[in-house]
Each structure stands twice: as structure tokens, then as C-alpha cells.
């Protein structure tokens, strides 16, 4: 069956306008001691959590399909009970969300975020001196504010200043109305844009404890080179939080020529997204309690497709990769063509049919250039999370996205509930499944197309409206 016929059949079933399919290499996520989707993924950034970009999501907003929502998460493995100095965005970090909307991989639109934190009472150790019941409550001793600037081809437009974040979710005594505080921190910007920045539950879900124990998959423990009894998966990010920057903008804010494409086959329907964090090149520490930063900004973290720097890029190149732009990703193509994880799957699961480990052009196409007819954005390789904005949200989203015929999901952008870990494991093991095998000729070894970590959903349900990411747990809630 041709790809076009497969897409047409999927459209009839799900109501999609158009689609194409393939699978992407993806990621996992984890706190402090280990790493995941892009949590602590490189030696340098593992020492700088405030600038560590953990995950990026981009999707057509399900309740507002004329808009796109982009979520960039930072600061991995936030413990709910991390007082008295709770987590916060870095005042000295330039956070960016970048959009490519034409055939070259250079960013065309960038949204910049700068944060400023105040200490209202320096004579107490407390984050709050009483209940925080509003965003301007004087009991909140460490309020944080931020600005948003939009840059398009060198033209800078300040969209908002002195915008408020909510406090972290401390507990029922300190933040008894946390959900109301978070809602109050949703800021409207000119041009129909909406923004939120603050602590959220980490939406990534993965069995980190097993995956990073020699690529163990608990439901398939017995098939491992070092066998153990089969078990259910355990979410390694259970109860952990992160700091989210969520941005919802009209589709025309992002597309080439500011026109809303109506056909998924329109080349202008595809945008590429990545997030970054940068610091000033020079920092001079003072002898008291401060530092002076100067010089140009240096990018120290970036993320488009999940798990690329985590497991595709080798250890000696990780910090260099973080400092390069997606437009320069040609130098990393060999890492995609000859992925180390596929060889490890073959070694550690000897009972499974061997996956291809050389010349994996399928990974290059899906991850670096995009799929023709769905996410193709030019022949120059670049790590971008590609989204076709003309494909409407699915009426019934499937966690496996394109593998199960839901072409509104990963790798067409990335929704919060997309199970990228299972998708990645199957892709690496050449188990793309029958739909993509028929449509694209992608390898479909069995039982490789059933592999997974046994964690199929986040521990907290996502919101149905912006910012979609669930509220973080408080330290008081944790057993």
C-alpha cells in the first residue's frame, strides 16, 4: 500500500486533513543522578540545571486549532520538598524558543525570555513568611518576573515585561490555592498570544531506573542478556517537577509569510522548532555574594527532537553539539546513520531479530530533514522538532502516534501524551509496525514492534486547556 493511500485511509478514520508517517528517535527523562529525554544529557550542562533544557513539545492546540502551543521545559528532577531555596529560572540565562519556517534551517522567528528575581526581605531564610494567596502577596519573599521579546529577521518586538510567574507549589499551609495562583500567572500578550512560565509537573514518563540499567525493559526482562523476572514498568519521574515556558500563538505568527496553510501538502505548513539556553561568555565572581556577566551570549543547551544528544551523540561530542546551531548538524550525520543504541539492543536482547545498525537512512530522513508530504523542511540536515500546522488535532489521540496511524502525533510535532520512549525503542529495534511498514517500507521485525518500557502515561493527567502541563505536586503530598 502506498503512503498516499495509507494517509487517505487514516484521514477517513481520524478526520485528519492529510498526513504521512514515520517514526522518530526519542527520549526519556530523569532527575539528579541520571538522565533522560534531555535531562542532564551532556557533561557540562549536567552541572548547570538552570540552563538545562529537558524537553520540547509543539502541537496544534486541541481546544484552539488556529494556534500552536510550544512548551520548553528546563531544570531537571525538581524535588517537591526542595526548600528553603526552591527552584527558579536563572536570572543570568537567556531562554529561547526558535522557529524555522522555510527551506533553510536557520531560525526565522525567536521568542526570548529573561527572568528577574527579587528578595523582599533579606533578613529571613524563608521563601515565604506566611500564606501566599496572590501573585503580589507580600508574604512571598522570592517573586520572579520575566519579559518576552519576539525577534523576526532582526526586528525585535517586546511583547511583555514584568510578567509574573507563580510560586512553586510548597504545601497546603503556604500555597493553599496553588491552582488559582498558576491560573493567575497565565499572561495575555498582544496579537492573540498567551504565555505561562513557572513550575509544572514533569510531563515526561519513562522507566529510567530500568532503561539506564543496561537498556532494561521490565516487561521484557526475561529476554535480556542478563535476565530478570518480567515486571510492570515504573515511572522514574514520578512526583518530580520542572520549570515550563509555555507559549500559545496564532499559527500565522509562525508560518512563512504569516499565512495559515490549509493543506498539509503545502511546504509552508511545516515549521521546525527548537529551544535553547545561553549564558554570557564571561563571568567574574566578586568577593562578596555576586558576579558580573559580560560579553556575547553563548548557547550552552539546545533541544529539538528528544533524545538526540542523550544517546545518539557520543560522549566526546555532546558539549560541542549543545553549542552548535541546528543549521550545522551535517557534521553529526554519521551518528544517525550508524546509531550505537541499535547495536546495543542487538547485543543485550539476543533472542530478538537483529536490527540494522548501518546506513540508517530512515533515521536521517525522519530526524534531520523531515518526511516528504508531512514534515519535510528541506534537504539540509538539522535537528528540529517539525510540525505540520495544517494537520488538525486528532479526535482520539493515540499514545503511539504515527505507529498506530495517528498522524497528528509524534513525529509530527510532539504532544504531551505521546509515548516517545516506546516509539524510540521500536524504531531502534526496526519494529516500526505494520502501518509504517506498508506505507513507507520501514522495517517491521517481530516481536520488536511490541517493545516498550511498560510506562504508557504520565502519573498526573494533563490539563485540557493552556498551559496543558499538569500542576506540580507539593512537598507536603509526597509520602
C-alpha positions, 0 to 999 in steps of 0.5 A: 500500500502506498503512503498516499493511500495509507494517509487517505485511509487514516484521514477517513478514520481520524478526520485528519486533513492529510498526513504521512508517517514515520517514526522518530528517535526519542527520549526519556527523562530523569532527575539528579543522578541520571538522565533522560529525554534531555535531562542532564544529557551532556557533561557540562550542562549536567552541572548547570540545571538552570540552563538545562533544557529537558524537553520540547513539545509543539502541537496544534492546540486541541481546544484552539486549532488556529494556534500552536502551543510550544512548551520548553521545559528546563531544570531537571528532577525538581524535588517537591520538598526542595526548600528553603531555596526552591527552584527558579529560572536563572536570572543570568540565562537567556531562554529561547524558543526558535522557529524555522519556517522555510527551506533553510534551517536557520531560525526565522522567528525567536521568542526570548525570555529573561527572568528577574528575581527579587528578595523582599526581605533579606533578613529571613531564610524563608521563601515565604513568611506566611500564606501566599494567596496572590501573585503580589502577596507580600508574604512571598519573599522570592517573586520572579518576573520575566519579559518576552521579546519576539525577534523576526529577521532582526526586528525585535518586538517586546511583547511583555515585561514584568510578567509574573510567574507563580510560586512553586507549589510548597504545601497546603499551609503556604500555597493553599490555592496553588491552582488559582495562583498558576491560573493567575500567572497565565499572561495575555500578550498582544496579537492573540498570544498567551504565555505561562512560565513557572513550575509544572509537573514533569510531563515526561514518563519513562522507566529510567531506573530500568532503561539506564540499567543496561537498556532494561525493559521490565516487561521484557526482562526475561529476554535480556542478556542478563535476565530478570523476572518480567515486571510492570514498568515504573515511572522514574519521574514520578512526583518530580517537577520542572520549570515550563515556558509555555507559549500559545500563538496564532499559527500565522505568527509562525508560518512563512509569510504569516499565512495559515496553510490549509493543506498539509501538502503545502511546504509552508505548513511545516515549521521546525522548532527548537529551544535553547539556553545561553549564558554570557561568555564571561563571568567574574565572581566578586568577593562578596555574594555576586558576579558580573556577566559580560560579553556575547551570549553563548548557547550552552543547551539546545533541544529539538527532537528528544533524545538526540544528544542523550544517546545518539551523540557520543560522549566526546561530542555532546558539549560541542553539539549543545553549542552548535546551531541546528543549521550545522548538524551535517557534521553529526550525520554519521551518528544517525546513520550508524546509531550505537543504541541499535547495536546495543539492543542487538547485543543485550536482547539476543533472542530478538531479530537483529536490527540494522545498525548501518546506513540508517537512512530512515533515521536521517530522513525522519530526524534531520530533514523531515518526511516528504508530504508531512514534515519535510523542511528541506534537504539540509540536515538539522535537528528540529522538532517539525510540525505540520500546522495544517494537520488538525488535532486528532479526535482520539489521540493515540499514545503511539502516534504515527505507529498506530496511524495517528498522524497528528502525533509524534513525529509530527510535532510532539504532544504531551501524551505521546509515548516517545520512549516506546516509539524510540525503542521500536524504531531502534529495534526496526519494529516500526509496525505494520502501518509504517511498514506498508506505507513507507517500507520501514522495517517491521521485525517481530516481536520488536514492534511490541517493545516498550518500557511498560510506562504508557502515561504520565502519573498526573493527567494533563490539563485540557486547556493552556498551559496543558502541563499538569500542576506540580505536586507539593512537598507536603503530598509526597509520602 
